[in-house]
């Protein structure tokens, strides 16, 4: 069975092999900190999932700096990030939109340049590998609005959204839909979304606001994937229990979310309905635990969430993570499971 076939069988709950597909996420910090040891882990536990990295015919005029280097970085929308540590991405300290009624929304650059990627190059990449391939685009309406407006300001705006905010959100959504349509017309296996929705205990905003404002956006994104017979994956940090039933209803195939802040008594209710694309606790176990803790965590994931699929062996080798814990987790996942 090829890596691509293994991932499909896992997403469709027909994986009888007992083998779990694998993907490690890395931050530049881990490479800078651990060097050769980092390389050895990636060589020992190669990914079954790859991402198509596009080349664009045009570059956004709004972008400057380097996202994971110390200093100032401007993203493709024109948002300004301040980074104080090499190897991670900084924070927005000065919102792009400062007017409470969003009268200055014309400062925002919608990166139409992202639509100039080489589709034929993407197809050649997909044809060159037997791995499962994710699209190299990541619609993130909630996070991008925070980068544009600032988190606290946006939360206040969402209580009674200004007309200009809703007008801009429509423009952003149209752009993301066009971007996903283009990627869906390539030979990638899946599209991907990303938005960090949770705190440690709950959603960042009122779940009713999520349903009224953001759920219709996700419905459109997921429908684009289904229209082209693509799988669709999503990443969100934090506790996402309150929106998980909605995402399942919409047809999301896989979610990467922080399982260990939600509890498996609740999560196991969704076994067999969606694939849990990782992860292992990167707040406590990976940075502060032992290899035995990492192995135990993998067992907890598998015993509660695996059902002839439904789990992808994923974690983030990021800031603070101990390489011995990363290795132990993937070694445990690499065994043949008979659950």
N, C-alpha and C positions, 0 to 999 in steps of 0.2 A: 504494500500500500504506500503510495507516495505521500509526502507531507500535505499536498493539496487534498488528496482523497481522505486523509486522516482528519483534517479540519472539517471538511464537509460532513463526514459521518458523525463527528462530534456535535456539530451544530444541529444536525437533524436527528439526534438521539438514536442512532443506529450503529454506534461504535461498539462492536463486540470483541475488540482486540484486547481491551484492558490497557491499552497504551494511550497516554494523554498527550495531545499536541502541546508544543512548547513555544513560548516567546518571552525573551527577557527584554525589559526596557532599561535603558541606561541614560544617565546624565553625564555630561562631560566631566563633572566633579569626580566621578568614580574612576574614569580613565586617568585624570590628572593625579589622583591620590594613589591608586594602586598599580597603575602601569602594566607590567608584565603579568601580574596575578589576575588583573582584570581580563587581559587577552586570553589567558589560559581558561578561565571560566567560560567565556564565550565560545572558545574552540571546543571545549568538552561538552557543552550543552548548546548545540546550534539551534537556531530558530526554525520552526516549521512555517512561520508567517513572516512575510517580507512586505515592505512598503515601496510602492513605485515613487521614486523621487523625480519630479518633473523638471525640465528646463523650460524657461519662459523666453519668448521672443522679445518681450518688453519687461523692463524693471520699473517697479513703483518709484515715482519721483519723491515720495514721502519718506522713504527708508534711508536711514543712516546709522552708522555704528555697527557693533557686533552684539548679538543678543545675550551671549553668555560670557562676555568680557567685562571687566570693571569699567564703569563710565556710563555715558548716556547712550541709549539706543532708541531710535524711532522706528516703530513698526510700519507695515505697509499702509496702514490707515492714518498714520501721522501721530499716533499716541507715543508719548515720551516716557520711557522707563529709566529709572535710576538703579544701577547695579553696583553693589559694594563688594561682591565676592565672585571671583572667577569660577566658572563651571556651573553656575545656576542662572536663572533669569530673574531680573530685578522686578521692581514694583513701580506703578504709576504714582507719582507724587503730585503732579500738576495736571488736572483734567483738561482735555482738549476742549470740551464743551463746558463753559462756565455759566452760561445764562440759564436761569431756572426754567425758562420757557423754551429752551433749545432754539433761540433765535439765531445763535451762532453755529448751527449745525453744518453750515456750508464750509466750515473749516475741515470737515472730515473728508478724507480721500477714500472713496470706495475703490479697492484695488482691482479694477477691470483687467489689469495686466496678468492676473492669475488665470484668465481665460485664454491666454496666448500659449499655453503649454503644448508641447509636441505630442499629439495623440498617437501618432505612428510610433514614436519612440517608446511610449508606454506599452503599446501592443507588443513591440519587439521584446521588451523586458519580460512581459507576462509569458510570451511564447518560449523564452529562453530558460525558464525554470519550471520545476515540478512542484514548487512551493505555492502556498496560498498567498495571494497578493492583495494587499489593501491599497485603496486609492490614496494618493498623496495630497489630499485636501481635508480640512477639518472645520466645517461650519461650527461656529460657537457664538450664537447671538447674545446670550446672557453675559458671557465673559467679555466679549468685545464691547458691549455696552458699558460694562464696568471700566474697561480700559479707557473708553472715550469720555465718560462722565465722572468716574470715581465711584467706588462702591457705595459709600454712604449716601452720596447725592442720588445715585440711581435708585436705591431702596426707597428714598423719600419720593422720587418721581413716580415710582410704580404704585404708590398709594392712590394718586389721582393723575394719571399720565397726561402730560401736556400734549396738545395736538401735534406739535412739531416733533416730539419724541415718537409718536405713533407713525407719523409720516416718514420719519427716517427709518424706523423699524421695518416698514413696508419695503423701502428701497433696499435695505440690507437683506431682507428675506428674499426678495426677487433676485438679488445678486447671488446669494447662496444657492438658490434653486437652479439658476443657470449654470453655476459651477458644478453642482452635482450632476446635472443632466449631461454635461460634457464628459465628466469622468465615467458616468454610467454607460456611455457609448464606447468606452474602451474595453479591453479584455481583462480588466481587474476582476477579482472575485467578489470584492466587497467595497462598499462605501463606508466612510467613518464620520462620526460626529464627536464633538467634545465640548463639554460645559461643566464646570465645577458647581454642583447644586447644593451640596450639603455642608453643614457644620458637623461637629462631633456627634450631636444628638438629634438633629432635625434638619429640615430644609432651610436654606438661607432666606427664603421668602415664604409668604403664606401659600400653602398648597393650592388654595382656590385661585390665587393670582397666577400661579403656574398653569393651572388648567385653562384659565380664560385667555391669558396672553401668549404663553409659550407652547402649550400642547398643540394648537393648530399649526404652528411652525414645524414641529417635529413630525406631525402627521404628513405634511407635504414632503418633508425630506425622506421619510421612510417609504412613502408611496412612490417616489421617484425610483428608489432602489428596487421595489417590487415590480414596477413597470418594466424594468430592464432585466428582471430575474437575477438581481444581485443580492447578496447578503448585506446586512448593515450592522455595524458595530458602533458602540458609543462608550466614551470615557466620562466619568464624573467622580471627583473626589467627594468624600464626606458621606453622611447618612442619607441615603436616597430611598428609604423604605416607602415613604408616602407617595412617590411617583412611580415606583417600580411596577405596580399593577397597570398604570396608564401606558407605560412603555411597552409592556407585554401586549396589552390590548392593541396598540398601534402596529405591532409586528416586529419590534426590535429583535434581532437575532442574538446579539451578545452584548453584555455590559461589563465594563471594567470599573469596579467601584470598591470602596473600602469595606470589605466584608466584616472585618473584626471590630468595627465600631457599631455594627447593627445587630449582631447576635444571630447564631445559627438557628435558634428556635423559630425566629421569624423568617429567616431566609429560606429555610428548607421547605416552606410552604410553596415556594416557587420552583422547586426542583422539577425538571422535565418541561418547564414552560419557557425557559430562556437559558442561554449559556452564560455562565459566570467566567468571564475572561480574566482570571486571577481574582484577587491578589493575595499576598501575604503581608501581614501587618508591618508597615514601614515606619510606624510611629514608635513601636515598642520592641517587637520581636527581632526585626532585621538589625536595628542599631544597638539594642541593649540585651537581647536574648542570647541563647546558646544554640549550637547546632541541633541539640536535642529539642529545643523549643521550636525551631524551624521545622523539624521533621514532624513534631506533634501537630503543628498548625496545618501542614499539608494533609495529614490524616483527617483532621477535623473538616477541612474543605471537602475532601473526597467522600467521606462517610455521610455528609449531610446533603451534598449537592450533586453528586455523580448519579446519572441514570442512563447508562449506555451512551454517555456523552454529557454535555452540559457543563463541563469544566475545561478550561484551557490553563495549562501550567504557566502562569505569568506572575512576575513580580517586578518591582522597580529597583534596580541596582543604582540607588541615588544617594543623596547626601546622608552621611552617617551610617549607611548599611555596612555591615561587616562581611567581607568576602567569604568567610567560613560559613556564615549563615545562608548566604545566597547559594553557595555550592551544596550545602546540606539539603536545602529545600528542593533544588532541581534533581539532586541524586535520589531523593525520596520519591518525587514525582515520576522519575524514570523507571521505577519498578513496574511490573505488570500487575494491574489492579483487578481483583475479582470480587466485585461488590454486588 
